[in-house]
Amino acid sequence: MIAQRDLRNDSGKVLAAVVAGESFLVTRNGTPVAELRPVVAGRRTRVPRAELLAALATARPLDRRAWRSELDAIVDPGL
């Protein structure tokens, strides 16, 4: 973890550590607010349409009732 103040004051040193592979959880007044981590080389930011459609073509059908039941079990329905 690194305080926002320390990130501001030592940004060059912190970024050098990130380039070296280290990750940081940035806090403000002790509360986590951001994550600073290296960018993964070669990581895709989107999936080509044809690849998505091919994956969906082999996906099993969604059971809406079961999905809703699982969702209600983990999320407060009153939100």
Buried (B, 14 or more C-beta within 10 A) or exposed (E): EBEBEBBEEEEEEBEEBBEEEEEBEBBEEEEEEEEBEEEEEEEEEEEEEEEEEEEEEEEEEEEEEEEEEEEEEEEEEEE
